[in-house]
Amino acid sequence: MARLTPSPKQEETLQHIRDFIAEKGYSPTVAELAKLASVNENAVQDRINALDRKGLITRTCGAGRTIRPVD
């Protein structure tokens, strides 16, 4: 199944995830992503959920710092 295309806001969040991992070597938290995007955590959580549904990231629910882009 082909992965779906992210919306512009989802793409922004995906790029923040990639950049954060490249810089720090580990995944960002939802709070860190919210700060990077200047939005609230609920907005970022919605974007992360959408990216997950679209197969563009992987994550382990209930565990911190597990958001990873699928490349």
N, C-alpha and C positions, 0 to 999 in steps of 0.2 A: 504494500500500500504506500502510495506516495505521500510525503509529508505535505501539510498544508502551508500556505504562505502566511506569515505573521502580519498583523496590522502594523502601521507605523509605530504606535506606542509599544506594541509587543516587541518589535524589532529593536527599539531603543533599549528596552529592558534586557533583551538578549545580548545586545552589544555591551551594556553595562556589566552583565555577568561575565562575558568573555574578557573584557578589559580588567575587571577586578581580579579574576583568576590569573591573568597574565602578570599583573603587578604584584599580587600578594602570594600567589601559589596555592590558594584555597578559595572555596566558594563564599560568596557574600551571604549575609543574612537578609531577611525581608526588610528589616529596619535600615540596613546599609543601602539596599537598593532604593528604598523610598527616599532616603536622603540624597542619593545621587540624582534621582529624577525630580526632586522637589515636589513630591506628592505624598499622600498618606499611605500607610502600610496596607490598608484595604485595597487601594487602587493597584498597588504592586502585587498583592496576593491574587487579585483577579487576573492580572497579566500573566503571572506565573502559572496559574491554573489553566489558562488558555494555551500557553506555550506547551504545557504538559499534554493537554488533550491533542494538540497538533503534532506531537511527537518531536518537538524541537528541543526539549530538555529532558533530563532524567533527574529524579530526586527520590529520596527516601523519606516518606511521611513520618513525622515524629522525631526525626533526627536533624540536628543542626548542620549547616554548611554542607549540604549534599546536592545542591542545585548545580547541574553540569549541562552545558550545551551538547547536543548531539550533532557531530560534524560528519 
